[in-house]
Amino acid sequence: MLNGSYYKKKYSSKKIFSFFVFRGPSGVRAQALSADGNLVEDFVFETVNTGDLKNRILHVRNAPSPAATSSLPIADMVVAKAKECFNL
């Protein structure tokens, strides 16, 4: 993942950035659980292995909302997994 603070410093001034950032209530985000009840901290990849869609779909579960700070590295990860799963 990329360091978001680097981009904050490089592409925004303190004056503009502080205008848009303010304290608010904490948010709630859904989190995947493993079969034994532990939190899953990373992406979960799953393919469809039966029926007409066999080996044609790659599900990405438990994907956080990274915004622009890490969307390209996440895309690289999904592409690499698709290449592996579908022999591309």
C-alpha positions as CSV (number, residue, x, y, z in Angstrom):
1,M,0.0,0.0,0.0
2,L,1.1,3.6,-0.6
3,N,1.6,6.1,2.2
4,G,-1.3,8.5,2.1
5,S,0.5,11.1,4.1
6,Y,3.1,11.5,1.3
7,Y,0.4,12.4,-1.1
8,K,-1.3,14.8,1.4
9,K,2.0,16.7,1.7
10,K,2.8,16.7,-2.0
11,Y,-0.6,17.6,-3.5
12,S,-2.3,19.8,-1.0
13,S,-1.5,22.8,1.1
14,K,-2.2,23.0,4.8
15,K,-4.7,25.7,4.2
16,I,-6.8,23.8,1.7
17,F,-6.5,20.5,3.5
18,S,-7.5,21.9,6.9
19,F,-10.6,23.4,5.3
20,F,-11.9,19.9,4.4
21,V,-10.7,18.0,7.5
22,F,-12.6,18.2,10.7
23,R,-13.5,16.0,13.7
24,G,-16.7,14.0,13.4
25,P,-18.3,10.9,14.8
26,S,-16.5,7.6,14.4
27,G,-17.6,5.4,11.5
28,V,-18.6,1.8,11.3
29,R,-17.1,-0.6,8.7
30,A,-18.1,-4.1,8.0
31,Q,-15.3,-6.6,8.7
32,A,-15.1,-10.2,7.4
33,L,-14.8,-13.1,9.9
34,S,-13.1,-16.4,9.3
35,A,-14.9,-19.7,10.0
36,D,-13.3,-19.7,13.5
37,G,-14.6,-16.2,14.3
38,N,-11.3,-14.2,13.9
39,L,-11.2,-11.0,12.0
40,V,-9.9,-11.3,8.4
41,E,-7.3,-8.5,8.0
42,D,-6.8,-8.8,4.2
43,F,-8.6,-9.4,1.0
44,V,-10.4,-12.7,0.4
45,F,-10.3,-14.0,-3.2
46,E,-12.8,-16.7,-4.3
47,T,-13.6,-18.1,-7.7
48,V,-16.8,-19.9,-8.9
49,N,-16.0,-23.5,-9.4
50,T,-19.3,-24.9,-10.6
51,G,-21.9,-24.4,-13.2
52,D,-21.8,-22.3,-16.4
53,L,-19.6,-19.6,-14.8
54,K,-16.9,-22.1,-13.7
55,N,-13.5,-20.3,-13.7
56,R,-14.9,-17.1,-15.1
57,I,-15.6,-15.0,-12.0
58,L,-13.2,-13.8,-9.3
59,H,-14.8,-12.4,-6.2
60,V,-12.9,-9.9,-4.0
61,R,-14.3,-9.8,-0.5
62,N,-13.3,-7.8,2.5
63,A,-11.9,-5.0,0.4
64,P,-11.6,-1.8,2.4
65,S,-12.3,1.6,0.8
66,P,-8.7,2.9,0.2
67,A,-9.6,5.9,-2.0
68,A,-6.9,7.1,-4.3
69,T,-4.0,6.3,-1.9
70,S,-3.8,2.6,-2.8
71,S,-6.3,1.9,-5.6
72,L,-3.6,1.2,-8.2
73,P,-1.6,-1.3,-6.0
74,I,-4.9,-3.0,-5.2
75,A,-5.7,-3.2,-8.9
76,D,-2.3,-4.8,-9.5
77,M,-3.1,-7.4,-6.8
78,V,-6.5,-8.2,-8.4
79,V,-4.9,-8.5,-11.8
80,A,-2.2,-10.8,-10.5
81,K,-4.7,-13.0,-8.8
82,A,-6.9,-13.1,-11.9
83,K,-3.9,-14.2,-14.0
84,E,-3.1,-16.9,-11.5
85,C,-6.7,-18.2,-11.3
86,F,-7.6,-18.1,-15.0
87,N,-4.1,-18.9,-16.4
88,L,-3.9,-15.6,-18.3
